[in-house]
Amino acid sequence: MSELLAYLNGEYIAHSECKLPVFDLGIVLGAAVTDFTRTFNGELYRVEDHARRLYKSCKYTYLKPKQSIEETIEISKKLVEENSKVMPGHEWGVIYYITGGVNTLYAGGAGLQDDLECTYVQHTFPIPFHRWKSLFAEGIHCVTPAHRHFPPQCLSSKIKNRNRLHMWVGGKEAALADPKAMALYLDINGFITETGGSNFLIYKDNKVISPKPPNILWGISLQTVTEILAEMGIEFVTDDITVYDAVNADEAFVPTSPYCLGPVTKINGTQIGDGKPGKLWRKIIDRWSEIVGKDVYAEIAGE
């Protein structure tokens, strides 16, 4: 079997050869932005939205990749097309990763060159839907770790970045309470923000509530949910959300690219609603399925 392709700094290369030097600034300083999208029926979903967000992050962080947004999208399409020939029948996750470049002069920040060229990476992987089957069947248990989310005063929450050590530690803390738990981060004032890979929403009093944008990355999947809710005539608002609000909600869910929308049934061990994936969650999933032309629930649940 031929090997999967990846893209690194202007070249399509074997997946196994897509490697960065240890002195790349994405490794040394965490100076890197990223994004992620997926396919439905082999077609990239809202790739233009993901690419635009990626390049807005680049502009804010002083990263200037040579590749344009249009080239980025074409690279993604080619990787999906070629890798689908190698491993047919899969849906693909597409990862974007852009760093400050390779700095051989010095390993830290004291000797940075001012003429570095960005490192630009795209790679794909077949999406492992079986990993999330239990989430759709039983729901997600969110746990709020002691470590707080980066405040937007330190780093804009609008950037999808790789500075996630606090989330690594927080995820380990959450696992101490429940090995299957998903860490849900609070801000410095105790309000809910987001998880390490998704937004967070509650449904209460006939409206869906999201944490306020300054504290969260506005996800493309979150945007899809708002559009579906508008079709359904359900009010969507942003507000400060406490753990108290969440555990007393009718439903809660996490929008995310890999499995669209996951039902949250517990927070810190306390049951939400009847402790089962809710009716509104399923209605949103079913409408999402109509939009993408594929049964999202069956894809994850294995039905």
C-alpha positions as CSV (number, residue, x, y, z in Angstrom):
1,M,0.0,0.0,0.0
2,S,1.2,3.5,-0.9
3,E,1.9,5.9,2.0
4,L,-0.4,8.8,2.9
5,L,0.7,12.2,1.7
6,A,1.4,15.3,3.8
7,Y,2.4,18.8,2.8
8,L,5.4,20.6,4.3
9,N,6.9,23.9,3.2
10,G,5.8,23.7,-0.5
11,E,6.2,20.0,-1.1
12,Y,3.9,17.0,-1.0
13,I,5.8,14.3,0.9
14,A,5.3,11.0,2.5
15,H,3.3,11.2,5.8
16,S,6.2,9.6,7.7
17,E,8.6,12.2,6.4
18,C,6.6,15.2,7.7
19,K,8.8,16.1,10.6
20,L,10.0,19.4,12.2
21,P,13.5,20.1,13.5
22,V,13.7,20.3,17.2
23,F,14.6,24.0,16.9
24,D,11.5,24.9,15.0
25,L,9.8,27.8,16.9
26,G,6.6,25.8,17.1
27,I,8.4,23.4,19.4
28,V,10.8,25.8,21.1
29,L,8.4,28.6,21.9
30,G,5.0,27.2,21.0
31,A,4.9,29.9,18.4
32,A,2.3,28.2,16.2
33,V,-1.3,28.6,15.1
34,T,-3.4,25.7,13.9
35,D,-6.9,24.7,12.7
36,F,-8.8,21.6,11.9
37,T,-11.6,20.6,9.5
38,R,-13.1,17.3,8.4
39,T,-14.8,15.7,5.4
40,F,-18.4,14.5,5.0
41,N,-18.7,12.0,2.2
42,G,-15.2,12.9,1.2
43,E,-16.0,16.6,0.8
44,L,-14.3,19.2,3.0
45,Y,-16.8,20.9,5.4
46,R,-16.7,24.7,5.6
47,V,-13.1,24.7,4.6
48,E,-13.2,28.3,3.6
49,D,-14.3,29.3,7.1
50,H,-11.5,27.3,8.7
51,A,-8.9,28.7,6.3
52,R,-10.0,32.3,6.9
53,R,-9.8,31.8,10.7
54,L,-6.3,30.3,10.3
55,Y,-5.1,33.3,8.4
56,K,-6.7,35.8,10.8
57,S,-4.7,34.0,13.6
58,C,-1.6,34.3,11.5
59,K,-2.1,38.0,11.0
60,Y,-2.6,38.6,14.7
61,T,0.5,36.6,15.6
62,Y,2.9,38.1,13.0
63,L,3.1,34.9,11.0
64,K,3.3,35.4,7.2
65,P,3.0,32.1,5.3
66,K,3.8,32.2,1.6
67,Q,0.8,30.1,0.8
68,S,-2.4,32.1,0.2
69,I,-5.8,31.1,1.6
70,E,-6.8,29.9,-1.9
71,E,-3.6,27.7,-2.1
72,T,-4.3,26.4,1.4
73,I,-7.7,25.2,0.3
74,E,-6.4,23.6,-2.8
75,I,-3.7,21.8,-0.9
76,S,-6.4,20.4,1.5
77,K,-8.5,19.2,-1.4
78,K,-5.5,17.5,-3.0
79,L,-4.5,15.7,0.2
80,V,-8.0,14.4,0.7
81,E,-8.2,13.3,-2.9
82,E,-4.8,11.5,-3.0
83,N,-5.1,10.0,0.5
84,S,-8.6,8.7,-0.3
85,K,-7.0,6.6,-3.1
86,V,-4.6,5.1,-0.6
87,M,-7.3,4.5,2.1
88,P,-10.7,4.5,0.4
89,G,-13.9,4.6,2.4
90,H,-12.7,7.0,5.2
91,E,-13.7,10.4,6.3
92,W,-10.7,12.6,6.9
93,G,-9.5,15.1,9.5
94,V,-7.3,17.8,8.0
95,I,-4.8,19.6,10.3
96,Y,-3.2,23.0,9.6
97,Y,-0.1,24.0,11.5
98,I,1.9,27.2,10.9
99,T,4.9,28.2,13.0
100,G,7.4,31.0,13.3
101,G,10.0,29.0,11.4
102,V,13.3,27.3,12.1
103,N,15.7,29.2,14.3
104,T,19.1,27.5,14.4
105,L,20.9,30.5,15.9
106,Y,19.5,30.1,19.4
107,A,17.1,27.7,21.0
108,G,15.1,30.3,22.9
109,G,13.9,33.8,22.4
110,A,17.1,35.8,23.1
111,G,18.6,35.3,19.7
112,L,15.7,35.2,17.2
113,Q,16.5,36.1,13.6
114,D,14.2,38.6,12.0
115,D,14.1,37.0,8.5
116,L,12.7,33.6,9.4
117,E,10.3,31.9,7.0
118,C,7.2,30.3,8.4
119,T,7.0,26.5,8.7
120,Y,3.8,25.5,6.9
121,V,2.2,22.0,7.4
122,Q,-0.9,20.2,6.4
123,H,-1.6,16.6,7.1
124,T,-4.6,14.3,7.3
125,F,-5.8,11.3,9.3
126,P,-8.8,8.9,9.0
127,I,-11.3,10.0,11.6
128,P,-11.7,7.3,14.3
129,F,-15.4,7.5,14.9
130,H,-15.5,4.5,17.2
131,R,-13.6,6.5,19.8
132,W,-16.7,8.6,20.5
133,K,-19.4,5.9,20.4
134,S,-19.9,6.0,24.1
135,L,-20.3,9.7,24.1
136,F,-23.4,9.5,22.0
137,A,-24.8,6.6,24.0
138,E,-24.1,7.8,27.5
139,G,-23.1,11.4,27.2
140,I,-20.0,13.3,28.3
141,H,-18.9,13.9,31.9
142,C,-17.3,17.4,32.1
143,V,-15.0,18.1,35.0
144,T,-13.7,21.6,35.9
145,P,-10.0,21.4,36.8
146,A,-8.2,23.8,39.1
147,H,-6.2,25.3,36.3
148,R,-8.0,28.2,34.6
149,H,-8.2,29.1,31.0
150,F,-5.8,31.7,29.6
151,P,-7.5,35.1,30.1
152,P,-8.0,37.0,26.8
153,Q,-6.0,39.9,28.3
154,C,-2.9,37.6,28.0
155,L,-3.7,36.0,24.6
156,S,-6.7,36.5,22.4
157,S,-9.1,33.6,22.6
158,K,-9.9,34.2,18.9
159,I,-6.6,32.5,18.0
160,K,-6.6,28.7,17.6
161,N,-3.1,28.1,18.9
162,R,-0.8,25.4,20.3
163,N,-0.1,27.0,23.6
164,R,-2.0,24.4,25.5
165,L,0.1,23.2,28.4
166,H,-2.5,24.4,30.8
167,M,-5.0,22.2,29.0
168,W,-2.7,19.2,29.2
169,V,-2.4,19.7,32.9
170,G,-6.1,20.3,33.3
171,G,-7.0,17.2,31.3
172,K,-4.8,15.1,33.6
173,E,-6.5,16.7,36.7
174,A,-10.0,15.9,35.3
175,A,-8.9,12.3,34.7
176,L,-8.2,12.0,38.4
177,A,-11.9,12.5,39.0
178,D,-13.0,10.3,36.1
179,P,-10.7,8.7,33.5
180,K,-13.3,9.4,30.8
181,A,-14.0,13.0,31.9
182,M,-13.6,15.9,29.5
183,A,-11.9,19.0,31.1
184,L,-14.1,22.1,31.0
185,Y,-12.1,25.2,31.8
186,L,-13.3,28.1,34.0
187,D,-12.0,31.7,33.6
188,I,-10.3,33.5,36.4
189,N,-13.7,34.7,37.6
190,G,-15.1,31.2,37.8
191,F,-17.2,31.4,34.6
192,I,-17.3,28.5,32.1
193,T,-15.3,29.0,28.9
194,E,-14.6,25.9,26.7
195,T,-13.0,22.5,26.7
196,G,-9.6,21.6,25.1
197,G,-11.3,20.9,21.7
198,S,-14.8,22.2,21.7
199,N,-17.2,25.0,22.7
200,F,-19.7,24.5,25.5
201,L,-23.5,25.3,25.4
202,I,-26.4,24.9,27.8
203,Y,-30.1,24.8,27.0
204,K,-32.4,26.4,29.6
205,D,-35.7,28.3,29.6
206,N,-36.2,27.6,25.9
207,K,-32.9,29.2,24.8
208,V,-29.4,28.0,24.1
209,I,-26.6,29.9,26.0
210,S,-22.9,30.2,25.1
211,P,-20.1,31.7,27.2
212,K,-19.3,35.2,26.0
213,P,-16.9,35.5,23.0
214,P,-14.0,37.2,24.7
215,N,-13.4,34.0,26.7
216,I,-13.8,31.5,23.9
217,L,-12.6,30.6,20.4
218,W,-15.7,31.0,18.3
219,G,-15.8,27.6,16.7
220,I,-17.0,26.8,13.1
221,S,-19.1,24.0,14.6
222,L,-20.6,26.5,17.1
223,Q,-21.5,28.7,14.1
224,T,-23.3,25.8,12.5
225,V,-25.3,25.2,15.7
226,T,-26.4,28.9,15.8
227,E,-27.6,28.6,12.2
228,I,-29.5,25.4,12.9
229,L,-31.1,27.0,16.0
230,A,-32.2,30.0,13.9
231,E,-33.9,27.6,11.5
232,M,-35.7,26.0,14.5
233,G,-36.7,29.3,16.0
234,I,-34.8,28.7,19.2
235,E,-33.2,31.8,20.8
236,F,-29.4,31.8,21.0
237,V,-27.6,34.2,23.4
238,T,-24.2,34.7,24.9
239,D,-23.8,35.2,28.7
240,D,-21.7,34.3,31.7
241,I,-22.3,30.7,32.6
242,T,-21.5,29.2,36.0
243,V,-21.3,25.6,37.0
244,Y,-24.5,26.2,38.9
245,D,-26.2,27.3,35.7
246,A,-24.9,24.3,33.8
247,V,-26.0,21.6,36.3
248,N,-29.4,23.2,36.5
249,A,-29.8,23.4,32.7
250,D,-32.2,21.1,30.7
251,E,-29.4,20.0,28.4
252,A,-25.8,20.8,27.6
253,F,-23.6,20.0,24.6
254,V,-20.2,20.6,23.1
255,P,-19.9,21.6,19.4
256,T,-16.7,20.2,17.8
257,S,-15.5,19.4,14.3
258,P,-14.8,15.6,14.7
259,Y,-18.3,14.5,15.9
260,C,-20.3,17.8,15.4
261,L,-22.1,17.9,18.7
262,G,-21.6,15.9,21.8
263,P,-24.2,15.6,24.6
264,V,-23.0,16.5,28.1
265,T,-24.9,14.6,30.8
266,K,-22.8,15.3,33.9
267,I,-20.6,18.1,35.3
268,N,-18.4,17.4,38.3
269,G,-20.4,14.3,39.0
270,T,-23.7,16.1,39.0
271,Q,-26.4,14.9,36.6
272,I,-27.8,17.4,34.0
273,G,-31.5,16.9,33.3
274,D,-32.4,13.2,33.3
275,G,-28.7,12.3,32.8
276,K,-29.3,11.1,29.3
277,P,-28.5,12.7,25.9
278,G,-31.3,15.3,25.3
279,K,-34.0,15.7,22.7
280,L,-32.8,19.1,21.4
281,W,-29.3,17.6,21.0
282,R,-30.7,14.9,18.9
283,K,-32.8,17.3,16.8
284,I,-29.7,19.4,16.1
285,I,-27.7,16.3,15.1
286,D,-30.5,15.1,12.8
287,R,-30.6,18.5,11.1
288,W,-26.8,18.6,10.8
289,S,-27.1,15.2,9.1
290,E,-29.5,16.7,6.5
291,I,-27.1,19.6,5.8
292,V,-24.1,17.3,5.2
293,G,-26.0,14.5,3.5
294,K,-24.8,11.9,6.0
295,D,-26.3,10.3,9.2
296,V,-24.0,11.8,11.8
297,Y,-25.6,9.9,14.6
298,A,-25.2,6.6,12.9
299,E,-21.6,7.4,11.9
300,I,-20.7,7.9,15.6
301,A,-23.0,5.4,17.2
302,G,-22.1,2.7,14.7
303,E,-25.7,2.0,13.7
